[in-house]
Amino acid sequence: MPIRRAVTDRAVDTHIKNLRRKLAALGDPIQSVYGVGYRFEWP
């Protein structure tokens, strides 16, 4: 039987936060797009 995990809608936000922290030296390449999601712009 597979293990079931509760995944919330905040999981994506947590991953984005961690990516922003790791990519801070590049500025802020991850931008929020209202009503769509996120956009990554390579500097």
C-alpha positions in Angstrom: 0.0 0.0 0.0 1.5 3.4 -1.0 2.1 6.1 1.7 -0.3 9.0 1.4 0.9 12.4 2.2 -1.2 15.6 2.7 -0.1 18.2 0.1 -1.3 21.7 0.6 -1.5 24.6 -1.8 1.2 26.3 0.2 3.8 23.6 -0.9 4.5 25.5 -4.1 5.0 28.8 -2.1 7.5 27.1 0.2 9.5 25.7 -2.8 9.5 29.2 -4.4 10.7 30.8 -1.2 13.6 28.3 -1.0 14.5 28.8 -4.6 14.5 32.6 -4.1 16.8 32.2 -1.1 19.2 30.1 -3.0 19.2 32.3 -6.1 19.5 35.6 -4.2 23.0 36.2 -5.6 21.4 36.6 -9.1 18.9 39.2 -7.9 15.3 38.0 -8.0 15.0 35.9 -11.2 11.6 34.4 -10.0 8.7 36.8 -10.4 5.1 36.4 -9.3 2.5 36.8 -12.1 -0.9 37.7 -10.7 -3.5 35.2 -11.6 -1.1 32.9 -13.5 1.7 31.8 -11.2 5.5 32.4 -11.4 7.9 33.4 -14.2 11.7 32.7 -14.2 13.9 35.3 -16.0 17.5 34.4 -16.4 19.7 37.5 -15.9 
